[in-house]
Each structure stands twice: as structure tokens, then as C-alpha cells.
């Protein structure tokens, strides 16, 4: 069973240490009320790699990654069939607590969303405090390490008690990444994380992702095909049918998918003929 985190001991592993961050979707379908958004997607997410999810607007990319940490079910009338395996265990199993799933599978959204009334320090510490996972010097160490992981520590170490809203947009997004990293997720989901950022801030985020994948599985939704080509190890292409139901068209190594796609629909999309 999926268990709570312990920052003072080895991370819980369902099978073996090698399974940490390994995910597999098996015939995953999702609905919003009567509307089906995704149809029977089977996809493996390799551990400690960056997988990009690409496709035109409305093909279900955001819905897909929200299914990977059970955020989808929070929408009114939403439901899921199929399975999502994390380290070998189905996160939709009847005995699994979705709150614990979301600790292991972190999420960063398109627009930076720091808690506006909290300081930089308290933003990173919020999840740890809420779940009673750390306090005192241990809490301070985790906050510092998370900010360092997010390549933000040197920029904010002298103003940790300032409100997070005083940071630039790019800094706020890295702060949100640090907040997610503080819970030591096995998987980090990012939904258009640079969509609202300038080129300089985008470059910092992309560089950061390359560093983070050494110990974290990353799933990146992006409309920017050049970004997917730059940072992703593998890429999955989604496309909606005439009923606006998203389907997985192709998945493979990024270089191959962009230079020698197997499906003509993939070839048309990556060459800019639609989307």
C-alpha cells in the first residue's frame, strides 16, 4: 500500500529501489461528466527521464497528467477507468489514499501560484508543515535543499522572509518547483511551466529540468515543439478525434519522433501542417 513519506529514512518503495519513479498507464480513459476526454491510453514513463506530452489544444494533455496524481477526480463529475501504476501499484486501487499519491507525484502549473500571503520560506515549507513531516532545523535544511535544487537559493537566501509575490515570474515558478520538490516526489508533473515566462526564465527552467531528472521522473506538457525537442528524452503525441476524445497516436524517443515519425498524423503535426 502507498505509504506516507519519511524524510529521515529511505523512501518507501513498492517493489524495488529501481522502481522509484516508474509509471505505466494501462488503457487509461477519462471523463468529465458524459464527455469522454481520453480513450484507452497505454504509455510507459521511464524513471529518471523527461517525457514530453505534445499535441494541439483540446487533445487532453492536461487531463492526462492530472490523472497521474489523481487531481482529475477533483473536477465535478470526473471519473477514470484503466490503471496508473506507480512503482508497480495502481494509484487508483481501492486502498490507496489520493493525498499520499499527490505527495509522491508533484505538480507544477502553467502560471506560478505561490501562496500570496506567505514568505518565500513558508511557501516551500507549507506542505511539510501541513503533513507534519519536518520542523525546526530539519525543516530549514529541507527548505534550503529544495531551493538549491530549484536553482533559486543564491537569489533568495537573504530575503527568505519576504513575501513570495515580490519575486519575478520566473523566480515564482522556480519557487513552485521548490515547493513541490520539498516533498521529495518520485514524479514531477509540469503543465506548460514556461508558457507565461520570457525566454531567459524559460532557459533557466529547462536547464533545471535537465538537472532534476537525475533523481526525479519528469512529465512535461508543452505546446512548444522546440522545447520538447530540446529537453525531452521521450515524447508522446496526443490527438483528439471528431468527438474531441484524446488518443495516444505515437510515443518514442524524441529524436526519432521528430525526425522519423511512424504515423503520418505525427509527421503532419511536428512539421507544422496543423495545430
KOLSE-723883 format. One record per residue (C-alpha): x, y, z; residue number from 1. Coordinates in Angstrom, 3 decimals, decimal comma, always signed. Example, Ala and Ser with C-alpha at 12.3 -4.5 7.8 and 13.67 -1.06 7.14 Angstrom:
2
NODE|+12,300|-4,500|+7,800|1;
NODE|+13,670|-1,060|+7,140|2;
END
This chain:
275
NODE|+0,000|+0,000|+0,000|1;
NODE|+1,160|+3,536|-0,736|2;
NODE|+2,562|+4,930|+2,494|3;
NODE|+3,480|+8,315|+3,930|4;
NODE|+6,883|+9,875|+3,389|5;
NODE|+9,703|+9,794|+5,907|6;
NODE|+12,469|+12,328|+5,250|7;
NODE|+14,679|+10,694|+7,869|8;
NODE|+14,702|+7,212|+6,358|9;
NODE|+14,949|+5,550|+2,985|10;
NODE|+11,972|+6,290|+0,730|11;
NODE|+9,205|+3,693|+0,665|12;
NODE|+9,383|+1,547|-2,462|13;
NODE|+6,538|-0,669|-3,576|14;
NODE|+8,761|-3,194|-5,326|15;
NODE|+12,468|-2,374|-5,517|16;
NODE|+14,539|+0,781|-5,433|17;
NODE|+14,799|+0,599|-9,232|18;
NODE|+11,021|+1,053|-9,491|19;
NODE|+11,109|+4,501|-7,908|20;
NODE|+9,515|+6,939|-10,328|21;
NODE|+8,462|+4,246|-12,800|22;
NODE|+4,931|+4,768|-14,120|23;
NODE|+2,784|+2,867|-16,560|24;
NODE|-0,659|+3,803|-17,853|25;
NODE|-2,805|+0,888|-18,948|26;
NODE|-5,928|+1,558|-21,019|27;
NODE|-6,490|+4,845|-19,203|28;
NODE|-9,726|+6,632|-20,100|29;
NODE|-11,124|+9,789|-18,513|30;
NODE|-14,445|+11,598|-18,500|31;
NODE|-15,890|+14,955|-17,446|32;
NODE|-19,483|+14,025|-16,793|33;
NODE|-20,782|+12,484|-20,026|34;
NODE|-17,933|+13,810|-22,159|35;
NODE|-15,073|+11,401|-22,669|36;
NODE|-11,763|+13,282|-22,699|37;
NODE|-9,259|+10,406|-23,103|38;
NODE|-9,606|+6,958|-24,640|39;
NODE|-7,594|+3,888|-23,573|40;
NODE|-4,116|+5,340|-23,354|41;
NODE|-1,335|+2,879|-22,656|42;
NODE|+2,014|+4,536|-22,044|43;
NODE|+5,155|+3,795|-20,056|44;
NODE|+7,070|+6,633|-18,374|45;
NODE|+10,682|+5,633|-17,842|46;
NODE|+12,190|+6,546|-14,472|47;
NODE|+14,566|+9,495|-14,285|48;
NODE|+13,798|+10,704|-17,789|49;
NODE|+11,855|+13,642|-19,185|50;
NODE|+8,754|+12,665|-21,146|51;
NODE|+7,129|+15,461|-23,155|52;
NODE|+3,401|+15,341|-23,897|53;
NODE|+2,621|+17,247|-27,102|54;
NODE|-0,447|+17,797|-29,252|55;
NODE|-2,867|+20,538|-30,329|56;
NODE|-5,109|+22,356|-27,875|57;
NODE|-8,034|+20,287|-26,674|58;
NODE|-6,426|+16,881|-27,158|59;
NODE|-6,383|+16,052|-23,428|60;
NODE|-2,750|+16,729|-22,460|61;
NODE|-3,606|+18,499|-19,203|62;
NODE|-6,291|+15,950|-18,383|63;
NODE|-3,764|+13,177|-18,893|64;
NODE|-1,232|+14,459|-16,389|65;
NODE|-3,962|+15,344|-13,888|66;
NODE|-4,872|+11,655|-13,975|67;
NODE|-1,308|+10,775|-12,956|68;
NODE|-1,718|+12,168|-9,428|69;
NODE|-5,489|+11,881|-9,087|70;
NODE|-6,194|+15,593|-9,433|71;
NODE|-8,618|+14,808|-12,262|72;
NODE|-11,108|+13,231|-9,903|73;
NODE|-11,496|+16,543|-8,043|74;
NODE|-13,426|+18,005|-11,007|75;
NODE|-17,233|+17,652|-10,686|76;
NODE|-18,458|+14,541|-12,482|77;
NODE|-14,948|+13,388|-13,395|78;
NODE|-14,039|+9,715|-13,484|79;
NODE|-11,275|+7,420|-14,704|80;
NODE|-11,088|+3,842|-15,908|81;
NODE|-7,993|+1,750|-16,541|82;
NODE|-4,980|+1,936|-14,285|83;
NODE|-1,952|+4,070|-13,480|84;
NODE|+0,870|+2,054|-11,950|85;
NODE|+3,438|+3,806|-9,791|86;
NODE|+6,311|+1,525|-8,882|87;
NODE|+4,052|-1,423|-9,714|88;
NODE|+0,973|-0,431|-7,683|89;
NODE|-2,220|+1,042|-9,127|90;
NODE|-2,723|+4,533|-7,678|91;
NODE|-6,469|+4,092|-8,294|92;
NODE|-6,605|+0,971|-6,134|93;
NODE|-9,403|+0,975|-3,526|94;
NODE|-6,997|+1,060|-0,572|95;
NODE|-4,848|+3,918|-1,895|96;
NODE|-5,116|+7,369|-0,310|97;
NODE|-5,047|+10,031|-3,081|98;
NODE|-3,424|+12,533|-0,712|99;
NODE|-0,432|+10,246|-0,349|100;
NODE|-0,320|+9,792|-4,127|101;
NODE|-0,028|+13,560|-4,548|102;
NODE|+2,951|+13,631|-2,195|103;
NODE|+4,750|+11,142|-4,405|104;
NODE|+3,644|+12,744|-7,682|105;
NODE|+4,140|+16,521|-7,529|106;
NODE|+2,518|+19,088|-9,824|107;
NODE|+3,542|+22,490|-11,198|108;
NODE|+1,061|+24,506|-13,241|109;
NODE|+1,388|+26,915|-16,154|110;
NODE|+1,076|+30,106|-14,158|111;
NODE|+3,175|+30,462|-10,998|112;
NODE|+0,879|+30,071|-7,995|113;
NODE|+2,849|+30,799|-4,820|114;
NODE|+0,744|+31,321|-1,713|115;
NODE|+0,457|+35,121|-1,849|116;
NODE|+0,326|+35,816|+1,891|117;
NODE|+3,289|+33,581|+2,744|118;
NODE|+7,000|+34,266|+2,665|119;
NODE|+9,438|+32,540|+0,338|120;
NODE|+10,482|+30,223|+3,171|121;
NODE|+6,922|+29,447|+4,237|122;
NODE|+5,863|+28,657|+0,672|123;
NODE|+8,449|+25,891|+0,455|124;
NODE|+7,739|+24,683|+3,987|125;
NODE|+3,940|+24,672|+3,634|126;
NODE|+3,478|+21,064|+2,530|127;
NODE|+5,953|+19,755|+5,077|128;
NODE|+4,216|+21,572|+7,913|129;
NODE|+0,738|+20,602|+6,756|130;
NODE|+1,666|+16,938|+6,763|131;
NODE|+3,788|+17,078|+9,916|132;
NODE|+6,857|+15,829|+8,048|133;
NODE|+9,522|+18,163|+9,414|134;
NODE|+10,138|+21,008|+11,846|135;
NODE|+12,949|+23,035|+13,372|136;
NODE|+16,411|+22,589|+11,907|137;
NODE|+15,278|+19,675|+9,754|138;
NODE|+12,637|+21,873|+8,143|139;
NODE|+15,205|+24,585|+7,480|140;
NODE|+17,555|+22,077|+5,850|141;
NODE|+14,847|+20,726|+3,558|142;
NODE|+13,757|+24,233|+2,521|143;
NODE|+17,336|+25,198|+1,726|144;
NODE|+17,971|+21,988|-0,207|145;
NODE|+14,738|+22,388|-2,191|146;
NODE|+15,606|+25,965|-3,144|147;
NODE|+19,061|+24,803|-4,175|148;
NODE|+17,546|+22,040|-6,290|149;
NODE|+15,344|+24,654|-7,967|150;
NODE|+18,404|+26,847|-8,658|151;
NODE|+16,866|+29,637|-6,579|152;
NODE|+18,781|+29,602|-3,293|153;
NODE|+21,507|+32,072|-4,269|154;
NODE|+18,890|+34,567|-5,444|155;
NODE|+16,686|+34,464|-2,334|156;
NODE|+18,843|+33,315|+0,602|157;
NODE|+18,993|+36,857|+2,050|158;
NODE|+15,254|+37,507|+1,789|159;
NODE|+13,564|+34,285|+2,787|160;
NODE|+11,087|+36,157|+4,989|161;
NODE|+9,871|+38,392|+2,167|162;
NODE|+6,579|+37,587|+0,505|163;
NODE|+6,859|+35,263|-2,465|164;
NODE|+4,913|+37,706|-4,631|165;
NODE|+7,935|+40,036|-4,561|166;
NODE|+9,770|+37,605|-6,866|167;
NODE|+9,786|+37,827|-10,643|168;
NODE|+7,572|+35,485|-12,666|169;
NODE|+10,431|+33,130|-13,436|170;
NODE|+11,556|+33,098|-9,814|171;
NODE|+7,997|+32,403|-8,666|172;
NODE|+7,809|+29,417|-10,991|173;
NODE|+11,087|+28,042|-9,650|174;
NODE|+9,725|+28,630|-6,145|175;
NODE|+6,697|+26,496|-7,048|176;
NODE|+9,062|+23,802|-8,278|177;
NODE|+10,987|+24,032|-4,979|178;
NODE|+7,698|+23,724|-3,087|179;
NODE|+6,920|+20,531|-4,990|180;
NODE|+10,440|+19,175|-4,515|181;
NODE|+10,292|+19,684|-0,747|182;
NODE|+8,060|+16,595|-0,522|183;
NODE|+10,671|+14,578|-2,430|184;
NODE|+8,329|+13,411|-5,204|185;
NODE|+9,210|+10,421|-7,308|186;
NODE|+7,478|+12,020|-10,286|187;
NODE|+7,149|+15,718|-11,129|188;
NODE|+4,347|+16,799|-13,477|189;
NODE|+4,668|+20,158|-15,235|190;
NODE|+1,776|+21,634|-17,231|191;
NODE|+3,181|+24,285|-19,598|192;
NODE|+5,545|+25,538|-16,856|193;
NODE|+7,205|+28,148|-19,099|194;
NODE|+4,109|+29,245|-21,018|195;
NODE|+3,931|+32,579|-19,194|196;
NODE|+7,695|+33,211|-18,944|197;
NODE|+10,199|+35,179|-21,024|198;
NODE|+12,998|+33,389|-22,936|199;
NODE|+15,581|+33,947|-20,188|200;
NODE|+13,372|+32,472|-17,466|201;
NODE|+12,383|+29,642|-19,813|202;
NODE|+16,043|+28,725|-20,326|203;
NODE|+16,589|+28,568|-16,557|204;
NODE|+13,617|+26,226|-16,124|205;
NODE|+14,774|+23,975|-18,971|206;
NODE|+18,285|+23,794|-17,523|207;
NODE|+16,796|+22,992|-14,135|208;
NODE|+14,722|+20,134|-15,553|209;
NODE|+17,810|+18,547|-17,072|210;
NODE|+19,438|+18,562|-13,637|211;
NODE|+16,369|+17,296|-11,785|212;
NODE|+15,912|+14,231|-13,967|213;
NODE|+18,977|+12,653|-12,331|214;
NODE|+16,705|+11,638|-9,451|215;
NODE|+13,131|+12,515|-10,492|216;
NODE|+10,887|+11,279|-13,284|217;
NODE|+9,538|+14,321|-15,149|218;
NODE|+6,429|+14,621|-17,318|219;
NODE|+6,254|+17,881|-19,264|220;
NODE|+3,182|+19,124|-21,129|221;
NODE|+4,221|+21,685|-23,721|222;
NODE|+2,822|+23,370|-26,824|223;
NODE|+6,377|+24,360|-27,734|224;
NODE|+7,729|+21,689|-30,044|225;
NODE|+11,211|+23,217|-29,919|226;
NODE|+11,146|+22,892|-26,134|227;
NODE|+10,165|+19,238|-26,343|228;
NODE|+12,976|+18,622|-28,825|229;
NODE|+15,484|+20,388|-26,542|230;
NODE|+14,740|+18,781|-23,195|231;
NODE|+12,751|+15,560|-23,554|232;
NODE|+14,188|+12,069|-23,706|233;
NODE|+10,921|+10,648|-24,993|234;
NODE|+7,818|+12,301|-26,425|235;
NODE|+4,164|+11,255|-26,603|236;
NODE|+1,855|+12,776|-29,223|237;
NODE|-1,859|+13,083|-28,422|238;
NODE|-4,611|+13,965|-30,885|239;
NODE|-8,375|+14,326|-30,475|240;
NODE|-10,859|+12,614|-32,772|241;
NODE|-14,048|+14,133|-34,192|242;
NODE|-15,768|+13,677|-30,812|243;
NODE|-12,951|+15,617|-29,066|244;
NODE|-11,653|+12,479|-27,353|245;
NODE|-7,886|+12,446|-26,881|246;
NODE|-5,923|+9,418|-28,080|247;
NODE|-2,257|+8,491|-27,978|248;
NODE|-1,008|+8,476|-31,565|249;
NODE|+2,683|+7,818|-31,078|250;
NODE|+5,317|+7,579|-28,355|251;
NODE|+9,047|+7,080|-28,622|252;
NODE|+12,497|+8,625|-28,340|253;
NODE|+12,206|+12,342|-29,010|254;
NODE|+14,744|+12,459|-31,824|255;
NODE|+13,029|+9,619|-33,658|256;
NODE|+9,544|+11,022|-33,179|257;
NODE|+10,587|+14,394|-34,615|258;
NODE|+12,795|+13,159|-37,454|259;
NODE|+11,237|+9,827|-38,446|260;
NODE|+7,689|+9,570|-37,051|261;
NODE|+5,867|+6,338|-37,786|262;
NODE|+2,379|+7,815|-38,053|263;
NODE|+1,509|+10,335|-40,802|264;
NODE|-0,533|+12,363|-38,299|265;
NODE|+2,556|+12,791|-36,141|266;
NODE|+4,562|+13,810|-39,201|267;
NODE|+1,960|+16,415|-40,120|268;
NODE|+1,898|+17,866|-36,605|269;
NODE|+5,636|+18,101|-35,985|270;
NODE|+6,144|+19,623|-39,443|271;
NODE|+3,648|+22,386|-38,607|272;
NODE|+0,884|+21,421|-41,030|273;
NODE|-1,721|+21,736|-38,266|274;
NODE|-2,005|+22,541|-34,573|275;
END
